[in-house]
């Protein structure tokens, strides 16, 4: 049934079928299959050292935000530095089941399994039951979906929100109940707090309503205005929170400007680049973007002013270099449809090599994309029927083209590509059954072109960052020798990078090779003299070796650069006790407890609690 005619369908049609179907047990089996695959993957990862979020990468940042939220502290006393819904989702889970990492991942996998049912219903509504089942199985075994559903990053939640949002939209169109549109509006507002790119879908939706909906024009405008109002209500909550906490009118989060500039500057590659010291940590990137903006402005800037600064620089590049920007935009478009999963946190290919669920059961997205492109091409014959799906996919693609392309940002759109791929598989099968061999040959010829297009070398890999991310995971897993080899690979490209040198020093430290660790930390300080954590780790080495004066000097330098470090103070209190400075030891202990240290931990032998950063 064309989507354009859904508003004239009876309420018991396809959009409600999964609620009313007499074949509900089929959905139960499908859900259990999807959940079983995901639980098996969770079981494999939980048994490995890769279960906990790696230090220094975004999953660890979201984990710490969730811990702070669960303790009632929120995400700090500054404007939101990331879209707030996912950290608060994690924080709620942590609040109910602290520390919550396992439960958060389990809930994400449950939502992923539930998405499989929703994908079936969307495929059944827009295409037919066969496409619905193929798409549902594709979503069940989608390797990239399973991978991100296990990680503590927003992609898993955003994927579920996107699928649910689209199903609610179809349901609202079909049933024509005001309450359904109200729920859709509220869900749109909620989704905006997880992914602002959904706002780009609104013009497509309004145009579809004007051209395809049978309601009077004023009624269409009223319903669409209600959707906008719900979104504004959601955004206003974040806006007034930012205004109250930081006295800065930031509508959602403060990272929009720098993300825009990363994707649109003279040296842009179409994927993430850490522009300054090649840091991969989000907090470090934002801090350095602040320092650069304030240096150029010659004064202190608020978060909103910093964001506008980087937006202006990005637009200046676009205005002055239109030809270069067009080439960049073309490369981003090719990267979006490329089969390679561009990593920016943990590496999909590394996990696929380690875990059999991804390797054996997981369907690579690189297999799905060519079929998806074929489905998009063939589906143009029924554009009116599929116009909302086209609008959703391409509006979100545009949202990524405005910044940069990576696997994590693309993953939530996998369901829409899977739906088109399923339609292509169904179409090819019907061509075979109908013995339309000439058309089938043309279709396979076209598919080969799409395969070539999605596999051609675009220089998408940044081997140094991939080696760094893999090295972090290996180091945390206790495979220090392998981690050192990965960090050495990264340093072959950028031998003076302080982030890579620091990670290499940590690997040597955890291995127990303090000589090489000390040398790497000293190299870090040669290139980044304000690296507080390098001073801290040097202090740990001196402490371990009984060099109390050198340890005290290193810890004092670390505190001078970053004051809120309770562990430094309790180590200092131990040093002062060993040197007989009782009053200074008590003062350092008070500082440590005041900053949130566990009083029992402060009294323990610090040599047994040395944790490298």
PATOR-347852 format. One line per field, with one value per residue (C-alpha): x, y negated, z negated; residue in three letters; residue number from 1. Coordinates in steps of 0.05 Angstrom, whole numbers, plus 5000, padded with zeros to 4 digits. Layout:
// PATOR-347852
c1: [X  ...]
c2: [Y  ...]
c3: [Z  ...]
aa: [Ala  ...]
i: [NUM  ...]
This chain:
// PATOR-347852
c1: [5000  5031  5050  5013  4949  4962  4921  4859  4871  4831  4862  4872  4921  4995  5019  4984  4993  5048  5004  4944  4975  4950  5021  5050  5092  5132  5152  5170  5216  5247  5258  5289  5335  5359  5368  5405  5456  5467  5471  5522  5564  5557  5578  5641  5660  5645  5693  5748  5789  5753  5688  5704  5708  5780  5811  5819  5766  5693  5662  5702  5679  5606  5617  5645  5588  5538  5572  5568  5494  5478  5509  5465  5521  5497  5547  5584  5574  5588  5544  5534  5595  5556  5484  5455  5404  5452  5493  5428  5402  5466  5461  5391  5414  5473  5427  5383  5440  5507  5559  5514  5561  5534  5462  5471  5499  5444  5390  5423  5423  5349  5332  5371  5331  5267  5289  5289  5214  5204  5246  5201  5139  5168  5189  5120  5085  5127  5142  5111  5118  5176  5217  5198  5226  5290  5302  5288  5339  5388  5380  5385  5454  5479  5550  5558  5492  5511  5580  5555  5498  5552  5593  5579  5569  5504  5500  5460  5407  5403  5392  5333  5305  5309  5274  5220  5210  5199  5149  5111  5109  5077  5028  5008  4998  4954  4911  4900  4891  4913  4944  4989  5017  5027  5067  5106  5122  5146  5189  5218  5237  5269  5307  5333  5367  5406  5419  5406  5412  5340  5320  5340  5285  5231  5232  5224  5167  5131  5139  5111  5052  5037  5041  5013  4968  4893  4881  4864  4926  4912  4905  4972  5004  4973  4999  5068  5069  5052  5112  5157  5129  5145  5216  5223  5198  5252  5307  5283  5297  5370  5373  5350  5394  5455  5433  5423  5487  5536  5497  5509  5452  5472  5412  5437  5512  5575  5612  5575  5623  5687  5655  5633  5703  5736  5694  5701  5771  5828  5860  5795  5795  5720  5731  5749  5814  5839  5866  5912  5957  5923  5889  5833  5800  5738  5752  5823  5798  5746  5796  5847  5793  5776  5849  5859  5794  5810  5881  5856  5800  5847  5798  5760  5701  5638  5622  5571  5622  5673  5623  5605  5680  5691  5627  5651  5719  5685  5638  5697  5732  5669  5659  5732  5746  5681  5717  5758  5695  5657  5713  5711  5635  5642  5693  5647  5591  5635  5658  5586  5571  5639  5643  5699  5680  5718  5735  5740  5734  5741  5756  5702  5753  5795  5734  5712  5780  5773  5700  5668  5597  5618  5664  5617  5546  5554  5539  5589  5556  5602  5559  5494  5512  5516  5449  5422  5444  5412  5347  5350  5359  5303  5257  5255  5199  5156  5184  5117  5106  5177  5186  5188  5242  5282  5273  5295  5357  5380  5365  5409  5462  5463  5470  5534  5560  5556  5608  5648  5638  5654  5626  5595  5554  5532  5511  5442  5422  5438  5364  5343  5398  5380  5307  5329  5377  5321  5277  5333  5341  5266  5266  5324  5291  5226  5265  5294  5227  5195  5254  5269  5341  5359  5335  5370  5435  5429  5414  5476  5518  5492  5505  5578  5586  5559  5606  5665  5641  5636  5704  5749  5808  5791  5847  5796  5844  5885  5928  5960  5893  5871  5936  5927  5855  5875  5935  5891  5845  5905  5938  5875  5869  5938  5970  6024  6075  6022  5999  6071  6076  6012  6035  6102  6064  6027  6092  6122  6073  6075  6139  6128  6055  6046  5983  6017  6080  6038  6000  6066  6093  6031  6041  6113  6090  6037  6088  6135  6188  6197  6260  6225  6162  6202  6236  6169  6138  6198  6189  6115  6135  6187  6131  6073  6102  6032  6014  5990  5980  6052  6077  6031  6056  6128  6113  6086  6151  6192  6145  6153  6229  6230  6254  6210  6236  6229  6160  6138  6164  6127  6062  6066  6075  6015  5972  5994  5967  5904  5884  5825  5865  5849  5896  5955  5940  5936  6002  6032  6006  6043  6107  6102  6091  6154  6192  6165  6124  6062  6025  6034  6013  5948  5935  5945  5899  5844  5851  5845  5782  5752  5761  5723  5776  5756  5784  5800  5839  5879  5901  5922  5993  5995  6046  5990  5943  5986  5942  5974  5933]
c2: [5000  4932  4890  4833  4873  4896  4839  4870  4941  4973  4972  5047  5045  5060  5006  5041  5112  5132  5113  5153  5209  5280  5301  5267  5328  5314  5247  5280  5329  5272  5232  5292  5305  5233  5232  5298  5275  5211  5247  5296  5236  5203  5269  5272  5200  5205  5263  5222  5163  5118  5113  5050  4983  4967  4908  4845  4860  4838  4900  4885  4812  4833  4883  4828  4781  4836  4848  4774  4771  4833  4798  4737  4692  4688  4675  4620  4545  4527  4529  4599  4619  4675  4692  4705  4761  4819  4801  4792  4859  4892  4853  4878  4950  4939  4909  4971  5022  4991  4995  5015  5029  5099  5078  5018  5064  5115  5063  5037  5108  5116  5052  5078  5142  5103  5061  5124  5130  5057  5065  5123  5081  5022  5070  5102  5035  5002  5064  5132  5188  5221  5157  5149  5217  5209  5141  5167  5224  5174  5131  5193  5211  5141  5143  5068  5062  5118  5086  5017  5045  5073  5009  4951  4901  4866  4904  4961  4915  4871  4933  4954  4884  4878  4944  4930  4860  4884  4937  4886  4841  4895  4912  4838  4831  4892  4883  4807  4801  4735  4774  4813  4748  4721  4783  4776  4704  4721  4777  4730  4683  4740  4762  4692  4695  4756  4735  4665  4688  4712  4639  4644  4695  4644  4606  4673  4692  4625  4629  4700  4678  4620  4663  4730  4722  4715  4668  4594  4550  4514  4580  4603  4539  4548  4620  4601  4540  4587  4630  4569  4547  4615  4610  4539  4562  4615  4568  4514  4560  4566  4492  4468  4519  4492  4421  4434  4474  4435  4371  4387  4393  4460  4496  4568  4580  4539  4586  4567  4514  4553  4615  4572  4544  4613  4634  4569  4538  4534  4599  4638  4711  4725  4764  4745  4708  4683  4617  4594  4644  4703  4720  4771  4754  4711  4670  4654  4635  4587  4557  4544  4516  4468  4447  4435  4395  4352  4340  4315  4274  4245  4255  4308  4338  4373  4442  4413  4361  4416  4457  4396  4382  4450  4447  4381  4411  4470  4426  4381  4441  4460  4389  4379  4449  4472  4520  4552  4557  4591  4642  4653  4661  4713  4751  4750  4777  4834  4848  4852  4907  4941  5011  4993  4981  4917  4923  4866  4905  4981  5016  5061  5102  5114  5140  5181  5216  5231  5254  5309  5280  5220  5262  5320  5295  5221  5197  5142  5077  5076  5134  5098  5030  5051  5087  5025  4981  5029  5027  4950  4949  4999  4968  4903  4936  4932  4867  4841  4904  4901  4826  4822  4875  4839  4773  4803  4837  4778  4725  4762  4772  4697  4687  4728  4694  4628  4654  4717  4792  4849  4917  4895  4839  4880  4942  4916  4911  4985  5004  4961  4988  5059  5046  5025  5084  5132  5103  5114  5187  5198  5165  5206  5270  5253  5239  5308  5341  5303  5324  5251  5269  5207  5160  5204  5199  5123  5122  5162  5118  5057  5092  5105  5031  5015  5067  5033  4964  4985  5020  4971  4944  4874  4866  4875  4907  4868  4925  4886  4873  4945  4970  4924  4947  5021  5008  4978  5039  5088  5050  5051  5126  5138  5153  5100  5126  5125  5056  5030  5055  5018  4953  4959  4964  4899  4865  4883  4834  4781  4793  4731  4740  4732  4775  4834  4826  4822  4886  4921  4899  4927  4994  4998  4978  5032  5082  5063  5032  4966  4947  4943  4914  4858  4842  4838  4793  4747  4744  4726  4668  4645  4636  4620  4588  4577  4652  4661  4737  4747  4712  4756  4820  4798  4785  4856  4884  4842  4863  4937  4929  4893  4827  4785  4716  4728  4759  4698  4651  4688  4691  4617  4600  4644  4609  4541  4559  4597  4583  4631  4696  4731  4789  4741  4712  4779  4800  4735  4748  4815  4781  4729  4784  4820  4755  4741  4680  4698  4632  4630  4702  4687  4626  4667  4721  4669  4642  4713  4729  4661  4677  4742  4794  4854  4842  4916  4914  4855  4895  4956  4968  4926  4973  5025  4975  4947  4935  4906  4856]
c3: [5000  5018  4960  4993  4982  4911  4883  4916  4891  4835  4766  4767  4825  4830  4782  4724  4747  4700  4642  4668  4709  4698  4714  4653  4637  4700  4671  4605  4642  4682  4619  4583  4643  4645  4569  4568  4619  4578  4511  4540  4562  4494  4461  4505  4492  4417  4411  4445  4419  4469  4431  4392  4429  4449  4413  4454  4506  4510  4478  4415  4418  4422  4365  4319  4337  4321  4254  4238  4258  4216  4156  4167  4194  4266  4322  4286  4278  4350  4413  4442  4482  4516  4531  4462  4471  4475  4413  4374  4401  4375  4310  4298  4309  4262  4210  4210  4214  4196  4226  4283  4341  4351  4343  4390  4444  4432  4439  4503  4531  4511  4548  4608  4608  4603  4662  4704  4695  4712  4775  4796  4787  4827  4883  4883  4884  4939  4981  4965  4913  4951  4950  4877  4858  4899  4869  4798  4809  4837  4775  4730  4758  4775  4748  4741  4703  4654  4645  4625  4583  4536  4532  4485  4541  4564  4630  4598  4567  4629  4673  4630  4628  4704  4717  4665  4691  4762  4739  4697  4758  4801  4746  4738  4813  4816  4753  4760  4685  4654  4595  4642  4671  4601  4582  4646  4629  4559  4587  4638  4582  4543  4605  4615  4547  4572  4644  4669  4741  4738  4746  4819  4830  4812  4879  4915  4870  4879  4955  4954  4912  4960  5023  4999  4939  4951  4893  4905  4909  4843  4807  4836  4812  4743  4736  4760  4715  4657  4675  4675  4608  4577  4603  4576  4508  4506  4529  4480  4421  4442  4461  4393  4357  4395  4381  4307  4296  4341  4357  4430  4482  4513  4543  4539  4534  4544  4592  4655  4679  4672  4704  4763  4771  4766  4825  4864  4865  4916  4893  4881  4904  4896  4831  4759  4747  4681  4706  4652  4617  4650  4584  4591  4524  4532  4469  4492  4561  4533  4485  4540  4587  4530  4521  4596  4602  4542  4566  4634  4601  4549  4492  4453  4491  4469  4497  4546  4570  4581  4621  4664  4674  4705  4746  4776  4793  4827  4868  4886  4917  4955  4981  5002  5030  5064  5112  5056  5014  5071  5076  5001  5003  5059  5018  4957  5000  5025  4953  4930  4980  4973  4944  4896  4823  4804  4730  4681  4615  4612  4678  4708  4746  4684  4646  4707  4707  4632  4625  4666  4663  4704  4748  4762  4750  4762  4832  4851  4871  4932  4958  4945  4976  5050  5043  5008  5066  5115  5074  5073  5149  5163  5111  5151  5191  5128  5102  5077  5036  5006  5004  4928  4924  4978  4941  4874  4902  4944  4892  4842  4895  4905  4830  4833  4896  4858  4809  4823  4834  4788  4770  4705  4735  4795  4756  4734  4807  4820  4813  4872  4917  4895  4915  4985  4989  4969  5024  5074  5053  5059  5128  5154  5129  5165  5229  5224  5211  5269  5314  5332  5343  5385  5330  5278  5317  5320  5246  5229  5275  5237  5170  5190  5203  5134  5103  5138  5117  5044  5042  5081  5042  5018  4968  4913  4864  4814  4792  4735  4700  4712  4682  4623  4609  4616  4571  4517  4519  4517  4460  4418  4434  4404  4471  4461  4512  4567  4545  4548  4620  4639  4606  4642  4708  4691  4673  4740  4771  4716  4675  4631  4616  4540  4538  4571  4529  4465  4483  4498  4431  4397  4432  4408  4338  4334  4361  4303  4348  4310  4347  4414  4382  4351  4417  4454  4401  4405  4481  4471  4426  4477  4529  4481  4417  4388  4389  4317  4323  4348  4285  4243  4275  4268  4194  4189  4216  4168  4111  4130  4130  4063  4092  4046  4065  4140  4129  4089  4142  4198  4158  4141  4215  4232  4180  4206  4274  4250  4178  4169  4161  4096  4111  4117  4049  4014  4046  4023  3953  3954  3977  3922  3870  3894  3889  3819  3840  3799  3807  3882  3886  3849  3893  3957  3929  3915  3986  4013  3974  3991  4065  4057  4040  3998  3928  3921  3986  3961  3901  3942  3964  4029  4059  4065  4099  4155  4216  4278  4317]
aa: [Unk  Unk  Unk  Unk  Unk  Unk  Unk  Unk  Unk  Unk  Unk  Unk  Unk  Unk  Unk  Unk  Unk  Unk  Unk  Unk  Unk  Unk  Unk  Unk  Unk  Unk  Unk  Unk  Unk  Unk  Unk  Unk  Unk  Unk  Unk  Unk  Unk  Unk  Unk  Unk  Unk  Unk  Unk  Unk  Unk  Unk  Unk  Unk  Unk  Unk  Unk  Unk  Unk  Unk  Unk  Unk  Unk  Unk  Unk  Unk  Unk  Unk  Unk  Unk  Unk  Unk  Unk  Unk  Unk  Unk  Unk  Unk  Unk  Unk  Unk  Unk  Unk  Unk  Unk  Unk  Unk  Unk  Unk  Unk  Unk  Unk  Unk  Unk  Unk  Unk  Unk  Unk  Unk  Unk  Unk  Unk  Unk  Unk  Unk  Unk  Unk  Unk  Unk  Unk  Unk  Unk  Unk  Unk  Unk  Unk  Unk  Unk  Unk  Unk  Unk  Unk  Unk  Unk  Unk  Unk  Unk  Unk  Unk  Unk  Unk  Unk  Unk  Unk  Unk  Unk  Unk  Unk  Unk  Unk  Unk  Unk  Unk  Unk  Unk  Unk  Unk  Unk  Unk  Unk  Unk  Unk  Unk  Unk  Unk  Unk  Unk  Unk  Unk  Unk  Unk  Unk  Unk  Unk  Unk  Unk  Unk  Unk  Unk  Unk  Unk  Unk  Unk  Unk  Unk  Unk  Unk  Unk  Unk  Unk  Unk  Unk  Unk  Unk  Unk  Unk  Unk  Unk  Unk  Unk  Unk  Unk  Unk  Unk  Unk  Unk  Unk  Unk  Unk  Unk  Unk  Unk  Unk  Unk  Unk  Unk  Unk  Unk  Unk  Unk  Unk  Unk  Unk  Unk  Unk  Unk  Unk  Unk  Unk  Unk  Unk  Unk  Unk  Unk  Unk  Unk  Unk  Unk  Unk  Unk  Unk  Unk  Unk  Unk  Unk  Unk  Unk  Unk  Unk  Unk  Unk  Unk  Unk  Unk  Unk  Unk  Unk  Unk  Unk  Unk  Unk  Unk  Unk  Unk  Unk  Unk  Unk  Unk  Unk  Unk  Unk  Unk  Unk  Unk  Unk  Unk  Unk  Unk  Unk  Unk  Unk  Unk  Unk  Unk  Unk  Unk  Unk  Unk  Unk  Unk  Unk  Unk  Unk  Unk  Unk  Unk  Unk  Unk  Unk  Unk  Unk  Unk  Unk  Unk  Unk  Unk  Unk  Unk  Unk  Unk  Unk  Unk  Unk  Unk  Unk  Unk  Unk  Unk  Unk  Unk  Unk  Unk  Unk  Unk  Unk  Unk  Unk  Unk  Unk  Unk  Unk  Unk  Unk  Unk  Unk  Unk  Unk  Unk  Unk  Unk  Unk  Unk  Unk  Unk  Unk  Unk  Unk  Unk  Unk  Unk  Unk  Unk  Unk  Unk  Unk  Unk  Unk  Unk  Unk  Unk  Unk  Unk  Unk  Unk  Unk  Unk  Unk  Unk  Unk  Unk  Unk  Unk  Unk  Unk  Unk  Unk  Unk  Unk  Unk  Unk  Unk  Unk  Unk  Unk  Unk  Unk  Unk  Unk  Unk  Unk  Unk  Unk  Unk  Unk  Unk  Unk  Unk  Unk  Unk  Unk  Unk  Unk  Unk  Unk  Unk  Unk  Unk  Unk  Unk  Unk  Unk  Unk  Unk  Unk  Unk  Unk  Unk  Unk  Unk  Unk  Unk  Unk  Unk  Unk  Unk  Unk  Unk  Unk  Unk  Unk  Unk  Unk  Unk  Unk  Unk  Unk  Unk  Unk  Unk  Unk  Unk  Unk  Unk  Unk  Unk  Unk  Unk  Unk  Unk  Unk  Unk  Unk  Unk  Unk  Unk  Unk  Unk  Unk  Unk  Unk  Unk  Unk  Unk  Unk  Unk  Unk  Unk  Unk  Unk  Unk  Unk  Unk  Unk  Unk  Unk  Unk  Unk  Unk  Unk  Unk  Unk  Unk  Unk  Unk  Unk  Unk  Unk  Unk  Unk  Unk  Unk  Unk  Unk  Unk  Unk  Unk  Unk  Unk  Unk  Unk  Unk  Unk  Unk  Unk  Unk  Unk  Unk  Unk  Unk  Unk  Unk  Unk  Unk  Unk  Unk  Unk  Unk  Unk  Unk  Unk  Unk  Unk  Unk  Unk  Unk  Unk  Unk  Unk  Unk  Unk  Unk  Unk  Unk  Unk  Unk  Unk  Unk  Unk  Unk  Unk  Unk  Unk  Unk  Unk  Unk  Unk  Unk  Unk  Unk  Unk  Unk  Unk  Unk  Unk  Unk  Unk  Unk  Unk  Unk  Unk  Unk  Unk  Unk  Unk  Unk  Unk  Unk  Unk  Unk  Unk  Unk  Unk  Unk  Unk  Unk  Unk  Unk  Unk  Unk  Unk  Unk  Unk  Unk  Unk  Unk  Unk  Unk  Unk  Unk  Unk  Unk  Unk  Unk  Unk  Unk  Unk  Unk  Unk  Unk  Unk  Unk  Unk  Unk  Unk  Unk  Unk  Unk  Unk  Unk  Unk  Unk  Unk  Unk  Unk  Unk  Unk  Unk  Unk  Unk  Unk  Unk  Unk  Unk  Unk  Unk  Unk  Unk  Unk  Unk]
i: [1  2  3  4  5  6  7  8  9  10  11  12  13  14  15  16  17  18  19  20  21  22  23  24  25  26  27  28  29  30  31  32  33  34  35  36  37  38  39  40  41  42  43  44  45  46  47  48  49  50  51  52  53  54  55  56  57  58  59  60  61  62  63  64  65  66  67  68  69  70  71  72  73  74  75  76  77  78  79  80  81  82  83  84  85  86  87  88  89  90  91  92  93  94  95  96  97  98  99  100  101  102  103  104  105  106  107  108  109  110  111  112  113  114  115  116  117  118  119  120  121  122  123  124  125  126  127  128  129  130  131  132  133  134  135  136  137  138  139  140  141  142  143  144  145  146  147  148  149  150  151  152  153  154  155  156  157  158  159  160  161  162  163  164  165  166  167  168  169  170  171  172  173  174  175  176  177  178  179  180  181  182  183  184  185  186  187  188  189  190  191  192  193  194  195  196  197  198  199  200  201  202  203  204  205  206  207  208  209  210  211  212  213  214  215  216  217  218  219  220  221  222  223  224  225  226  227  228  229  230  231  232  233  234  235  236  237  238  239  240  241  242  243  244  245  246  247  248  249  250  251  252  253  254  255  256  257  258  259  260  261  262  263  264  265  266  267  268  269  270  271  272  273  274  275  276  277  278  279  280  281  282  283  284  285  286  287  288  289  290  291  292  293  294  295  296  297  298  299  300  301  302  303  304  305  306  307  308  309  310  311  312  313  314  315  316  317  318  319  320  321  322  323  324  325  326  327  328  329  330  331  332  333  334  335  336  337  338  339  340  341  342  343  344  345  346  347  348  349  350  351  352  353  354  355  356  357  358  359  360  361  362  363  364  365  366  367  368  369  370  371  372  373  374  375  376  377  378  379  380  381  382  383  384  385  386  387  388  389  390  391  392  393  394  395  396  397  398  399  400  401  402  403  404  405  406  407  408  409  410  411  412  413  414  415  416  417  418  419  420  421  422  423  424  425  426  427  428  429  430  431  432  433  434  435  436  437  438  439  440  441  442  443  444  445  446  447  448  449  450  451  452  453  454  455  456  457  458  459  460  461  462  463  464  465  466  467  468  469  470  471  472  473  474  475  476  477  478  479  480  481  482  483  484  485  486  487  488  489  490  491  492  493  494  495  496  497  498  499  500  501  502  503  504  505  506  507  508  509  510  511  512  513  514  515  516  517  518  519  520  521  522  523  524  525  526  527  528  529  530  531  532  533  534  535  536  537  538  539  540  541  542  543  544  545  546  547  548  549  550  551  552  553  554  555  556  557  558  559  560  561  562  563  564  565  566  567  568  569  570  571  572  573  574  575  576  577  578  579  580  581  582  583  584  585  586  587  588  589  590  591  592  593  594  595  596  597  598  599  600  601  602  603  604  605  606  607  608  609  610  611  612  613]
